[in-house]
Amino acid sequence: MSNVFNMSARLKRELRGTGEPPDNGDMEQRLVKLEEALAVLPTKADFAELRADIADTRTDVHKAITDNHRWTHGALLAILSVGVIGILGLLFTIYNTNKSAPTPSPQTPATIVLQVPSQPLAMPAPATQPPAVQIAPEAPQKSSVAPQ
């Protein structure tokens, strides 16, 4: 037995050379199925309605994408702004840390202004004798501690 299949004999049997479409006996059944399927095929009006629905969906998707882009770009801008402000604050702090604190200037003592009167005041005459001072003898002190 060979694996060779003779197709020419089969085609000659199924296809007749009369110029008509091939008919192997079940053409009527095939034609009835095609006519039934043709009756339920969608029309151009059905496709127009479908296209309108697709256009609405496309508009909604485009709006959602646009909103998403706005929020994403806004959040990215906010994050970058916070980062730049933080870096500038850090650099400002580092710059001011390296500066030494101003040393206070030494305090100059307050000046004392003496006003001398233009005419000398009359001074009292010195006493010839010093005043007499009496010194009393001391009394013996009592001890506040009791003897034992």
Secondary structure as GFF3:
##gff-version 3
##sequence-region A 1 148
A	DSSP	alpha_helix	7	14	.	.	.	ID=ss1
A	DSSP	alpha_helix	27	39	.	.	.	ID=ss2
A	DSSP	alpha_helix	44	98	.	.	.	ID=ss3
###
